[in-house]
Amino acid sequence: MNFTRWSARLPGTQRRAAARTDHELTPDRPGEGSVPAARAEQLTDDAPPTPAVDELRVREVLDRVPALVALVHGTDHRLAYVNDAYVAAFGPRTQGAPAREALPELDELSLLPLLDQVLRSGKPRTVKSRKAPDGRSYTFTCTPVTEGDLGGVLIFAIDVTDHAEAAERLRASERRQRETAVTLQRSLLPQVLEEPDDLRIAATYQPGGTEAAVGGDWYDVITLGGGRTALVIGDVMGRGVRAAAVMGQLRTAVRAYARLDLPPHEVLNLLDGLATEIDANQIATCAYAIHDPNEGKLVYASAGHLPILVRDESGAVQRADEPTGPPLGTGGWMHSSGSIPLGPGSTAVLYTDGLVERRNEDLDEGIAALEHALSGATGTPQVVCDRLVRSAGVTADHDDDVAVLVLQHPARTGHDSDLFRNAALELLGGVEAAPRARAFASGVLTSWRFPAELHDLGVLAASELVANSLQHGTPPMRLRLRRTDRRLIIEVTDGDDHLPRRRRAEPGDESGRGIAIVATIASHWGSRRTPGGGKAVWCEFLLPKG
C-alpha cells in the first residue's frame, strides 16, 4: 500500500500541501512578488526549510505516534499494518489475515460492523470511550482510504483511560450525592401516614430518575383533634441535598403551626416568613387544606401551588383554582383561604408539578389530563394514587420527582353509618341552658349505647364546656356531640373569640376548674377560632376497642 498517498488523508495534510503548491507556483520576477537582494540574502542565512509532509517517511511517523494505528483493506478487512503502539497494547498481529482473526479485540468491542459501514458509506465514524480487553479505554476513529480500486479503513485509537476514569469518578460522586439526597428526602417524609376517622388517605413519592432530579417535594397528614384533619403538599425549588434540607425544615414548621389550629391562610403567612429566614434565595410552593367532617368541605390556601382536584360521587371533577398567592419565601403577601365541597363519596388529589408538567406541553394540558384520569379512577386511595401516577407516564427514569396525596371521604351505609353519628343542640336562654345541655348529652350518649363510665364522663365534659361558654362566651352557642368508630367528640361553640386556657385554680377560687377537669378526664382537648368570628372548644374520648 502507498502510505505517502494515504498520508494525505491525515488531518491538516491537504491544507499544508495546498499552501506549499501556491508557494512553488509564485513567480519570482521583479514587480511580481520578487524579494530585494538584501532581503533574499537575509532569507538565505535562515535555517533550512522544514521538509514537506510528502517527503516524510509515513511509516516511521506512524510507528512513533502514541496512538494506536491499524490499516485494513478489502471487504473482509485484511490487516495491512499496525504500528508499534498497537503491538505494545495488544501484541503482534499477522498481516494479511481478516480482521476477525487478526484483530479480535475489535470484534470484542463490536467495531467490525462499523468498519463495514465506513467502507460502504465512505464517511469517517468515531466511537467514544470503549473499554478494550487490555483494561484501558480508547476512542476509535475509522477513516475510509482508497488505493486504486482497493478500499480500506484506517483505524486510529486514542487512549482516553484517564478521562474515562475521571468521568466515572464524577458519575459515582453524583450517584452518591443523589442517593444521599433521596435517603434524606425519604427520611423527612412521614414514614406512616396518620389515619383520620373520617378520611381514607394514601400517598406516594417517586424520585426523579436523572442524576440531579431529586428535589424537595413533600406531603403530610396532621390530625388536629375534634375530627378535623390538615393536609399539606409542597415543593421546594431546586435539587439535591439542599432542597431536601429546606423541605425538612418547612415540613417541621407546618406541623408546629398546625397545632395552633389556625386557618390555612394564616399558616401560609407564618411559613412565608420562615422560608425567607431559612434562605432568602430559596422559594417553595405549598398547599395547606383542612377538612372538617361537620362542614362537608375542604378549606384551603395555596402559595403558588397547583390546584387541588376533587372528584364527587358522580365522577365530575372540580378544580380549586382560587385563591392562589405567590410562593413561600417571596415575603410581603397576605394569603387568603378558599373552600371546595368534599362530601361523602368524594375524592381529592393534591400533587406536585412532576406529575403534570412536561417539557413540550402546556401545564394546563397536563392538569386537564390528570382531571380526565381522576374522573375514571375508582377504588381505594392507594389504587387511585397508583392509577394517576401510571396515567401520567411516571417511570423510574422520570425527569422530575413526584409527590401525590389522595384522600377520600367515604359514603357510609348500613352498619358503618351507625358508627358515625352527629347530634347538636342550640343553647338558648341563660343559666337554664346548662341543665338542658346535660339532659341532651345524657340522652344522646344513652341512645348511642356507650358504657356507663364513658356516658358519665361525656355528660360531665359537656356540662363543664357549656358552663364555661355560658360564663365567658356570647351567643350564639351550640353543643355538638359526634361519634366515630374510634372516638367520642364533644364541642361547644360561641360568639366570643377569646380562647380559654388551662390554669391552676387556688383552693379558695370559686371558678377556673372547668377546663382543668375536662383536660383531666378527656383523651385530648383544644380550642380554635372559627372563620365567622367566635371560637370552638372541644374534647374527645377514645372508645373502648370492640
URTAZI-V834353 format. One record per residue. RES is the residue in one small letter. SS is DSSP state (alpha for helix, beta for strand, coil for the rest). D_CENTER is the distance of its C-alpha to the mean C-alpha in Angstrom with 1 decimal. Layout:
# URTAZI-V834353
res=[RES,RES]
ss=[SS,SS]
d_center=[D_CENTER,D_CENTER]
This chain:
# URTAZI-V834353
res=[m,n,f,t,r,w,s,a,r,l,p,g,t,q,r,r,a,a,a,r,t,d,h,e,l,t,p,d,r,p,g,e,g,s,v,p,a,a,r,a,e,q,l,t,d,d,a,p,p,t,p,a,v,d,e,l,r,v,r,e,v,l,d,r,v,p,a,l,v,a,l,v,h,g,t,d,h,r,l,a,y,v,n,d,a,y,v,a,a,f,g,p,r,t,q,g,a,p,a,r,e,a,l,p,e,l,d,e,l,s,l,l,p,l,l,d,q,v,l,r,s,g,k,p,r,t,v,k,s,r,k,a,p,d,g,r,s,y,t,f,t,c,t,p,v,t,e,g,d,l,g,g,v,l,i,f,a,i,d,v,t,d,h,a,e,a,a,e,r,l,r,a,s,e,r,r,q,r,e,t,a,v,t,l,q,r,s,l,l,p,q,v,l,e,e,p,d,d,l,r,i,a,a,t,y,q,p,g,g,t,e,a,a,v,g,g,d,w,y,d,v,i,t,l,g,g,g,r,t,a,l,v,i,g,d,v,m,g,r,g,v,r,a,a,a,v,m,g,q,l,r,t,a,v,r,a,y,a,r,l,d,l,p,p,h,e,v,l,n,l,l,d,g,l,a,t,e,i,d,a,n,q,i,a,t,c,a,y,a,i,h,d,p,n,e,g,k,l,v,y,a,s,a,g,h,l,p,i,l,v,r,d,e,s,g,a,v,q,r,a,d,e,p,t,g,p,p,l,g,t,g,g,w,m,h,s,s,g,s,i,p,l,g,p,g,s,t,a,v,l,y,t,d,g,l,v,e,r,r,n,e,d,l,d,e,g,i,a,a,l,e,h,a,l,s,g,a,t,g,t,p,q,v,v,c,d,r,l,v,r,s,a,g,v,t,a,d,h,d,d,d,v,a,v,l,v,l,q,h,p,a,r,t,g,h,d,s,d,l,f,r,n,a,a,l,e,l,l,g,g,v,e,a,a,p,r,a,r,a,f,a,s,g,v,l,t,s,w,r,f,p,a,e,l,h,d,l,g,v,l,a,a,s,e,l,v,a,n,s,l,q,h,g,t,p,p,m,r,l,r,l,r,r,t,d,r,r,l,i,i,e,v,t,d,g,d,d,h,l,p,r,r,r,r,a,e,p,g,d,e,s,g,r,g,i,a,i,v,a,t,i,a,s,h,w,g,s,r,r,t,p,g,g,g,k,a,v,w,c,e,f,l,l,p,k,g]
ss=[coil,coil,alpha,alpha,alpha,alpha,alpha,coil,coil,coil,coil,coil,alpha,alpha,alpha,alpha,alpha,alpha,alpha,alpha,alpha,alpha,alpha,alpha,alpha,coil,coil,coil,beta,coil,coil,beta,beta,coil,coil,coil,alpha,alpha,alpha,alpha,alpha,alpha,alpha,alpha,coil,coil,coil,coil,coil,coil,coil,coil,alpha,alpha,alpha,coil,coil,alpha,alpha,alpha,alpha,alpha,alpha,alpha,coil,coil,coil,beta,beta,beta,beta,beta,beta,coil,coil,coil,coil,beta,beta,beta,beta,beta,coil,alpha,alpha,alpha,alpha,alpha,alpha,alpha,coil,coil,coil,coil,coil,coil,coil,beta,alpha,alpha,alpha,alpha,coil,alpha,alpha,alpha,alpha,alpha,coil,coil,coil,alpha,alpha,alpha,alpha,alpha,alpha,alpha,alpha,alpha,alpha,coil,coil,coil,beta,beta,beta,beta,beta,beta,beta,coil,coil,coil,coil,coil,beta,beta,beta,beta,beta,beta,beta,beta,beta,beta,beta,coil,coil,beta,beta,beta,beta,beta,beta,beta,beta,beta,beta,coil,alpha,alpha,alpha,alpha,alpha,alpha,alpha,alpha,alpha,alpha,alpha,alpha,alpha,alpha,alpha,alpha,alpha,alpha,alpha,alpha,alpha,alpha,alpha,alpha,alpha,alpha,alpha,alpha,coil,coil,coil,coil,coil,coil,coil,coil,coil,coil,coil,beta,beta,beta,beta,beta,beta,beta,coil,coil,coil,coil,coil,coil,coil,coil,coil,beta,beta,beta,beta,beta,beta,beta,beta,beta,beta,coil,coil,beta,beta,beta,beta,beta,beta,beta,beta,beta,coil,coil,coil,alpha,alpha,alpha,alpha,alpha,alpha,alpha,alpha,alpha,alpha,alpha,alpha,alpha,alpha,alpha,alpha,alpha,alpha,alpha,coil,coil,coil,coil,coil,alpha,alpha,alpha,alpha,alpha,alpha,alpha,alpha,alpha,alpha,alpha,alpha,alpha,alpha,alpha,coil,coil,coil,coil,coil,beta,beta,beta,beta,beta,beta,beta,beta,beta,coil,coil,coil,coil,beta,beta,beta,beta,beta,beta,beta,beta,coil,coil,coil,beta,beta,beta,beta,coil,coil,coil,coil,coil,beta,beta,beta,beta,coil,coil,coil,beta,beta,coil,coil,beta,coil,coil,coil,coil,coil,coil,coil,coil,coil,beta,beta,beta,beta,coil,coil,coil,coil,beta,beta,beta,beta,beta,beta,coil,alpha,alpha,alpha,coil,coil,coil,coil,coil,coil,coil,alpha,alpha,alpha,alpha,alpha,alpha,alpha,alpha,alpha,alpha,alpha,alpha,alpha,coil,coil,coil,coil,coil,alpha,alpha,alpha,alpha,alpha,alpha,alpha,alpha,alpha,alpha,alpha,coil,coil,coil,coil,coil,coil,coil,coil,coil,coil,beta,beta,beta,beta,beta,beta,beta,beta,coil,coil,coil,coil,coil,alpha,alpha,alpha,alpha,coil,coil,beta,beta,beta,beta,beta,beta,coil,coil,coil,coil,coil,alpha,alpha,alpha,alpha,alpha,alpha,alpha,alpha,alpha,alpha,alpha,alpha,alpha,alpha,alpha,alpha,coil,coil,coil,coil,alpha,alpha,alpha,alpha,alpha,alpha,alpha,alpha,alpha,alpha,alpha,alpha,alpha,alpha,alpha,alpha,alpha,alpha,alpha,alpha,alpha,coil,coil,coil,coil,coil,beta,beta,beta,beta,beta,beta,coil,coil,coil,beta,beta,beta,beta,beta,beta,beta,beta,coil,coil,coil,coil,coil,coil,coil,coil,coil,coil,coil,coil,coil,coil,coil,coil,coil,coil,coil,alpha,alpha,alpha,alpha,alpha,alpha,alpha,alpha,coil,coil,beta,beta,beta,beta,beta,beta,coil,coil,coil,coil,coil,beta,beta,beta,beta,beta,beta,beta,beta,coil,coil,coil,coil]
d_center=[60.3,60.9,58.3,59.8,58.7,55.3,54.7,54.7,51.3,49.7,47.5,49.6,53.0,53.7,53.2,55.5,58.1,58.2,58.7,61.5,63.2,63.2,64.8,67.5,68.4,68.8,72.6,74.2,76.8,77.7,75.8,73.3,70.9,73.7,73.3,76.2,78.3,77.3,73.7,74.4,76.1,73.1,70.8,73.2,72.9,69.1,67.5,68.0,65.3,62.4,63.0,61.2,58.5,61.0,63.4,60.9,61.1,57.7,57.9,58.4,55.4,53.1,54.5,53.5,50.0,47.3,45.2,45.9,48.1,49.4,51.4,51.8,53.8,54.5,52.5,52.3,51.3,54.2,53.9,56.0,54.8,52.4,52.5,53.0,49.3,48.5,51.3,50.2,46.6,47.6,51.4,54.4,54.2,56.9,57.6,58.3,56.1,53.3,49.8,48.7,51.5,51.8,48.1,46.4,43.4,42.6,42.7,40.2,37.8,38.3,39.9,43.0,41.6,40.5,44.1,45.2,42.8,44.0,47.6,47.3,45.3,47.1,43.8,42.3,39.0,36.8,34.6,32.4,32.1,33.6,34.5,38.2,40.3,41.6,38.1,37.6,35.4,37.0,36.2,38.8,40.4,42.9,45.4,48.1,51.7,55.0,58.7,60.9,59.9,58.0,54.2,52.1,48.7,48.3,45.5,44.2,41.7,40.3,39.1,35.5,35.0,34.2,31.6,30.0,30.0,28.5,25.7,25.2,25.2,22.5,20.3,21.0,20.2,16.8,16.2,17.4,15.3,12.1,13.6,14.4,11.0,9.8,13.1,12.9,9.6,11.1,14.4,13.5,12.3,15.5,17.1,19.3,19.0,22.1,24.4,26.2,29.6,29.1,25.5,23.9,20.1,17.4,13.6,11.0,7.7,6.8,5.3,5.9,9.6,10.8,12.1,10.2,6.7,5.5,4.7,6.2,5.2,8.5,11.4,15.1,18.5,21.6,25.1,27.3,30.7,33.2,31.1,28.4,24.6,21.8,18.3,15.4,11.9,10.2,7.6,9.0,9.6,9.6,8.4,10.0,12.2,13.3,10.1,9.9,13.6,13.7,11.3,13.9,16.7,15.7,15.2,18.6,20.2,19.2,20.9,23.9,24.3,24.0,27.0,29.0,28.6,28.2,27.5,23.8,24.7,26.3,23.3,21.2,24.1,24.2,20.4,21.0,23.7,21.9,18.9,21.6,23.3,20.3,19.6,21.3,19.1,15.8,14.8,12.5,12.6,13.7,15.7,18.3,20.8,23.9,25.7,29.4,31.3,34.5,33.2,31.4,28.6,25.2,25.5,22.4,21.5,18.6,17.6,16.3,13.9,14.1,17.2,17.7,19.4,22.4,24.5,28.0,30.5,31.8,28.5,28.3,24.9,24.9,22.3,22.2,22.1,24.2,24.4,21.3,21.6,19.9,16.8,17.4,19.1,21.2,24.1,27.3,26.1,27.3,24.9,26.6,26.1,26.5,26.9,26.5,28.6,27.3,30.4,31.2,29.7,26.7,23.0,20.2,16.6,13.9,10.5,7.7,8.2,6.2,9.0,11.8,11.4,13.3,15.1,18.5,18.3,18.8,16.2,19.0,19.6,16.1,16.8,20.3,19.3,17.2,20.4,22.5,20.6,20.7,24.4,25.3,23.0,25.3,25.4,23.9,20.6,19.0,20.7,19.4,15.8,16.2,18.1,15.7,12.9,15.7,17.2,14.2,14.4,11.2,12.4,11.9,11.9,9.4,8.6,5.0,2.2,4.4,6.7,10.3,13.5,16.8,20.2,23.7,27.0,29.4,32.8,35.3,38.7,41.6,41.5,37.9,39.1,41.8,39.3,37.6,40.3,40.9,44.1,44.8,48.0,48.7,50.5,53.5,56.5,57.1,57.7,58.6,54.9,54.3,56.6,55.4,51.8,52.9,54.8,51.9,49.4,52.0,52.6,48.9,48.1,51.3,50.3,46.9,48.9,47.4,49.2,51.9,50.2,47.0,49.1,51.0,48.0,46.4,49.6,49.9,46.4,46.9,50.3,48.9,46.0,48.5,51.0,48.6,47.5,51.2,52.1,49.3,47.6,48.8,48.9,47.4,46.7,45.3,45.0,42.3,42.1,39.4,38.9,36.0,36.1,35.3,36.7,39.3,38.2,40.9,40.1,42.5,41.8,44.0,44.2,44.1,40.9,42.0,40.0,42.1,41.7,43.1,46.1,48.8,52.1,55.4,58.2,60.2,57.4,58.0,54.3,50.8,50.4,48.7,45.0,45.9,47.4,44.4,42.0,44.3,44.7,41.3,38.1,36.1,37.1,35.6,36.1,34.3,35.3,35.4,34.2,37.7,39.3,40.5,39.0,38.3,39.3,38.3,38.7,37.8,39.4,37.9,39.9,41.6,40.0,41.9]
